[in-house]
């Protein structure tokens, strides 16, 4: 799980004034490993801005799936934006090393 890094920062608010946050998920494995079935602890994650569910979605309380469960290759990253009144504390809960 140390090979997955989550960076999160503020984005431009929506026209309605709701804050947005950009999340970048990176596989920093230096031995060329790919990582799949990446799950995050995410509470009751929700967003006022639609997120492509193949990129990030909440499955149930405190369980969000990244990249539809597909592998994120070594050195690869993906990002998404969400809109909410506060940032979520996202952390890796489980992964599969391929």
C-alpha angles and dihedrals in degrees: 000000000000088000093068115078123191119201118184130180142159121278135189112301119247116257087260089060096251109145119243129210130201118216124196120193116195135183104219096177108145096197095066097257123153120217126210139174090044110184126186132201100238110156113215092339115190135155136207086211119066114250120201101254091217088063100043134349140158113243096183139328110325094356120101125168123221125210093358087287090295122137123276106209125226109285093011125125140180132198140199139176128228133184123220140133090257138019118260119234099237121190136165114262101173143351140176116232111214 
